[in-house]
Each structure stands twice: as C-alpha cells, then as structure tokens.
Amino acid sequence: MATKVLLLPFLQIKMGHHQAADALVEHLTAIDPSIECEIIDILDYSYGRRVEGLVSSTYLKWIHFLPVTYSWMYRKNCGGQIHNKRRYRLYEMIFLKAMQKLIREKKPDCILCTHALPSYLLDRLKCNGLLAIPVINVYTDFFVNDVWGRDGIDYHFVPDAHVKAWLTSCSVQAEHIFVTGIPLHPQFTALRPRRKQANSEITVLITGGNLGAGVMKSMCRTIGKAEGVRYIVLCGKNKALYRHLKKKNCPNIVPMPYIESRAEMNDLYNQADAILTKPGGVTISECLYKKVPIFVYHALPGQEEINLLRLLQQQLIVHVKDWARETMDKQIKLLWNHTVMERLTAQMNEYGRQISDLRSTLRHVLKLP
C-alpha cells in the first residue's frame, strides 16, 4: 500500500511555508513516485476559501499599513523564544476538532508541518494520546517561534546548528533533530557558475517577495544612477512598480514581472553577482545554497525582523541600512570588495557544511527504502 503523507502549511498566500511544502513533495516523489502527498491549509479546510481569503487579506494589510503593531503583537505572542511551552487555547478551540476530522478523513501515515499552527495542534493531540503517527516539524525561518509544537513532535528539520542547539536546550532529544536547511525545490540545488571578477560589471538581483511587498519603490529610486552596476528587479505581483520602472526606462535597470517558472528564477540566480532582498527564510536559503552574496535592505515586521538578527549573528548577510541617505549604487560599490566577498563566501561555505542531505533524512525518518 502506498505511503500517504500530509503536508500542512497555513493560509493560501504563497509564502515560505507553502514553498517548503512544495519542495518536500518534489523530494518525496523523487524518492518514491508511489508516495501520495497532499498539501492542505487547515483554515481553508475548516472554514472555507472565503474566510481564508479574508484572513489572508487582513494579514497583508496589517503588515503593510500597521507594521509596528504587527511587530509588537508577533514578539509578544509568539516571537519570544521561551523555553517553557505556553497554551494557545483559542487556536485549540477554533481548529482542534477540524484537525481531528482531517486526520480521520485523510488517514495519513505521516504529517509534515511547515507552519507553526498545525504543528501546535498536532502536538496537543500527540501529548493527549489522540494521535500515534509520526509528525515532523519543518522550520522555514532561522529561529523557532513559540507556537511550534515540541514535546509530542517526533522529528525536527531545522535550518542550522544554532536552532538545533536551542531545541536541545528545550529538552528535545538531539537524535530527533536534523540540520537539513530550509527545504528547497530541486530546481535550485544546482550550484551556479563562478561569479565574475571584481572589476567587471556587477549584476544585482533585487527581490521583495512574490507579492512585491515592502519598500521596493522607495529603494528603487536610489539605483541605476552609476555605471558598472546592473539591476534586475523582480517586481512580483506589484504591477504599479513594474510599470513605474518600465516607464523610467533606465538602461541599468531591468524590471521583471511575476515569475512563476522555477527554471527562470534559477537562471536569474545564476546571472546574479549578488542579491538585494528581504530576509525571508526560503529566499535566503536559496541564495545560501547557490552561494549568492546577500545584501538585505528591509525586513517585514515579525518573522523577518528576527531572521535578520539571526543571520547577522552568523555573518551570512550584509545589512544595507542607509540607502535612503546614500544611493544604493554607492553602497553596493563600497561593499563589492575582496574583503567583504571573501568573508561572505567563507560564512556561506561554513553554513553549507552543516547541512545534511534532505532526501537521505526523509528516507531515514519515514523508513523508506
């Protein structure tokens, strides 16, 4: 009988937890094409697409219009990295029965959580003796927020050794924690060609995420004014930004609309000498794997703010903070020197040495041939 694997992100917005779930499906079916994988959002499953759409829309408007309040709420409720688990009784009241119904209906052999909320719910079921199948946490940020389940979770796929050390300090057994990195689609796991010499034109890829969120338009006013730096700007679904840059018609700026093709995105990574981005877990991990030097110009409130701190502590990125006063052209040229590039390369190589093979780990924990 085919193995059934349930993958649980949250919401329908194509953020990192959905991308990680898609990547896991690709790796699982590459191991064994007979494995039956299904990705389900518990909110959509419980209350329908209309309610899910309302929640997603509210979330996006909140981080855009009231970022300070979202940041405060996130840190207060789930971003404190406390060692003693807290209860989220509202989540249990809203979702726990629906989660039990989902499991009865789908009858999975294993569940992989790429978001904290389903992990929390399954942890409650496991700790109460109401669930016996393996549950795996697959983290998509460079820290563990307080909502993630711990005590009843069977295995943890973590982004780096620092997160493993933190989980072991919370009494999670080290042999149940695997440093797999944040799962990436196989399309992005081919190494890119060697970067150009420092005296040639620099190609910088700029991204603000699939939704074009953040402060990209303001930042884009500070680029394209100097020779020697070429920018490829991924506008995502921000059509206004795309039209603005097309109208600007700057020879050093190449605006790109929303890109769905992973092959095309991988080709852009291969063209880039550096990336100017936000600290989203999946984008950063793709760059770390492909050894693209990472400059961060902005962090969205909540997870990305904490990711930024963790990445800076590991010296895996450069935080470009003063682009509103100094043009980005000038800062990129200042940073594009042997010392900075060698340091970033050394840290990325060190990071890469921590990472175990994802498919081998999946085979091991799921007992696949």
N, C-alpha and C positions, 0 to 999 in steps of 0.2 A: 504494500500500500504506500502511496506517495506521501512524503512528509509535508505537512501543512504548516506554513509559517505566517504568522500575523505580524504586520508592522504597523506601529502606532505613532504617527506624528500628531500634530494638533493644528486645527484650522485648515483652510484651503489655500491660504497665501503661500506661494512657492518660496518659502524661506529655507534656512539651512536644514531644519529637521525633515522637510519633505525631500530635499536633495539627497540627504543622507539615506533616507528610506529607499529612494530610487536606486542609489548606488548599491545598497545592500541586496536589493532584488537582483541586480545585474551580477553581483558576485556569487550569490546563492545559486542562480540558474546556470552560471558558468561551471560551478562545482558539480551540479546535477540538474539537468534540464527537467527532470520529473518533479522537482520540488515545486509545490503550489504556494505561491506568495500572494498575499493580499494586503494592500495598504488601506487603512480605514482611519478616518478622523472621528473620534468619539463624540464630538459636539454635533457634527453633521449627522452621524448615526442616531444620536439621542433625540435631537430636536429639529432636524431637517435643514435644508440648504438655506431657507430664508433667515432663520435665526443665526446660523453660522455666518452668513453674509453680513448681517447686522453687527455681529460681534467683531468680525474682521475689519469692517469699515470703521467702527468706533475705535478700535485699536490703532489703526493707521492715522486717523485724525488726531487721536490723543498724543501720539509721539511727535506729530508734525506741529500741532498748534500749542500744546502744553507740555513741552519736553521736560521741564524742570519738575513738574508734578509727577510725571510718569517715572522719572528717575528716582524721586523720593519714595514713591509707592513701591517700586521694584526692590530697592535696597531694604526698605522697612519690612516687606512681607516675604521676600524670598532670596534676597541677594546678600545676606549677612554671613553666609557660610558658617552656620552654627553647628557644633558637634552633636548636640542633643536634638533629636528629631522633634519637630512640632506637628501638631494635628491641624489639618485643614478641613474642618467639619463641613463647611459649605460645599467644598468640592465633593465630599463624600455624599452629601445629601442630593446634589444635582446629578452626579454621574455614576455612583457606585452600582445601583441596580441595573442601569443600562450596560455597564461593563460586564456584569454577570450574564446578562441576556446575550450580549455579543459573543462571549466565550461559549455559552451553551449552543448558540446558533452556528458558529464557525468551527467549533471543535478543533482548535489548532494544537499542534504538537509542541510548539514553541512560540513565544512572543518576544519581539524586539521593540523596545521603546526608544524613539529618537526625540521624544519630548518629555519633560518632567511630569506633566499632569497625569498621563496614562500610567507612567511608572509609579507615581504615588498611589493611585487607585489599586493597581495590581499588588503593590507591596502590602496594602491593607488586607487584601484578600489572602495573600500568602501567609501573613502573620496570624490571621484568624483561622487558618486551616481550611480555607474555602477554595484553594487553587493549588494544584500539585505540579503542573507542567513548568518547565524552565522559563524564566523571564530574564531578559538581558537588557541592561541599560546601555545605550549607545549615545555618548555625550557629544553634543555639537557645538559646545563652547569650550573655552580654556579654563573653566572653573566648574564647580558643581553647585547649582543653586539649591536652596533649602527644600524645594518641593520634591526633588527626586527621591524615589524610594531607595532604601538601603538594606534594612535588616532582612527583608524577605527576598531580595533580589539574588538570583543565582550567579550571574556574571556581570562584569562591568568592562566595557570597551572605552578606554579613556584616551584623551588627546596627547598626553605627555606624562613623563615620570613625576612631575610635580603634583598632578591630580591623583596619580596612584598613591603617592606618599600621603596626601591629605586624606584619602579614603581609608588607608590603613590606620591613620591616626584616629579614625572614627570607628575602629574595630571591624572593618571589612577585611576578610582574610586575603592576604597578598596573592595567594594562588588563584583567587577568583577574579583578579584584575589583570587585564591585558592592555598593554600600551599599543593600540592599533592605529593611533591617529584618528582624526575625524574621517569617516569613510568617504572616499572619493569615487566617482564614476570611473570605470576602467579607461575611458577615453582620455582622462587627464593624468594617467600614471606613466606615460612615456616621457622620458627626460627630454628637455628642449635642447636645441643646438647651443654650442658655446656662444656667449654674448660677445658683442663687438669690443674692439679695443677702445680705451677711454677717450681717444682723440677723434673718434668718428661721431656722426650724428647720433643722438640719443633718442630712442623711441620709448615714450612713456604711455602706458595704458591707464586710462582713468575710468574707474567704475564707482557707482554709488548703489549698486544692488539692482535686482531685476525691476524694482518699482521706481528707480531713479530718485529715491528718497534722499534727504539730507540737504546739503548746502552747495550742491554742484554748480548751480548757475552763478552764484557769487564767486566761487572759486575759479570758474572758467573765465571770468573777466580778467584774471591775473595771468593768463597763459597765452602763448602764441606770439609774444612780442619780441622774442630774441631768436637769433639764428642758432642752429645747432641742436634744438630740441623740437621733436615732432610728437604731437599728442594724438592718440586715438581715444576718443571719448565715447564710452558706452552709455547711451542716454537711457537705456532700459525702456520703460513704458512712459517716460516723461517726454511726450511729443512736443510740448512747448519748448523744452531745452533743445531738442533736436532741430526744430525749425529755427530757433534763435541762432544756433551755431552754423547751420547751413546758410542762413541769411548773412551772417558775419563774413563768410567766405574767406577765412584766413588760411593761407597756404600751409601753415604749420599745425592746423587743427583738422582732424578727420572725424566728424561726428558719425556715430553708428546707431541705428535704431535698435529695438529689442532683438536680441539674438537668441533663438531657440536651439539652434544646432550646436551640439557639444563639440563636434568636429571643427566648426568655425571658431568657436571660443578657444579651443585648444590651439588652433593655428595662430590666433591673436596672442596668446601667451608665448608662443614660440617666437613671434616677432618682437616682443617687448624686451627692452633692457631693464625696465623697472615698472612697477605698478603703483599708482596713486589711488588709494582705496579707503574704505571704512573697515574696521576690524571685525567683520562677520566671520564666524568660525569656518565655514566651508570655503569661502574665497581665500582667506588667509592660508588654509591648509593646501589648497590647490597650488598657490604660489610657493609655499614651503617645499612641496614635493617637487615642483618644477624648477626650484632654485631661482625664482624671480625676486630680485630685491624689492622689499615692501616699504613704501612710504605711506603713512596714514595721515590724512588731512582732516578727518572728522569722525566722531563716534556718535551713533544714535544713543539716546538715553536707555538705561537698563543694561542688558547683557553686553552690548558693545563697549560701554564705558569700563566694565570690569575686564573684558577681554583685552582692552588697550593696556590696562595696568599690568596684567599678567604677561603680555607679550613684551612690554618694555622691560619688565624684570628679567626676562630671558634674553634680552637684547636681540630679538628676532626681527624687529621693525625699527624704523626711524619715524618719530612723530614730528610732522611738519606743522608747527603751531602758528607761525606768524605770517601766513600767506595773505592775510587781509592788509598787512602793512608793507611787507616785502613781496614783490611779484614771485609767483611760483617758479617762473623761468630762472630767476636769480638763485632761488633756494635749491632747485634741482641741480644747477651747475655747481654750486658750492658743495653739495653732498656727493656729486659724482666724482669722487676721487679715490685713489688707490686704498687709502686707509679705511674709509667707510665701507667700501665694497668688500675688501678683504675680511673685515670684521663680520659683516652680514653673512658672507659666504661661509665663514668658519662656524658661525652660530647655526646656520641652516644645516650644515653638514652634521654638526653635533646633534641637532634635533632629529635628523633622519636616522641616525644610528640607534635612537631609542625605539624606533617603530618596528613592531613585529608584522609579519605578513597576515593580512586580513583574512584571506581565504583559508590559510592553514589554521588560523584561530577559529574560524567558523566551523571548519571540519572537526576540530578538536571538541569544542563545546557542544555541538549538535550531534556528535558521534556519527559523522558522515564518512563514507569510505573515501 
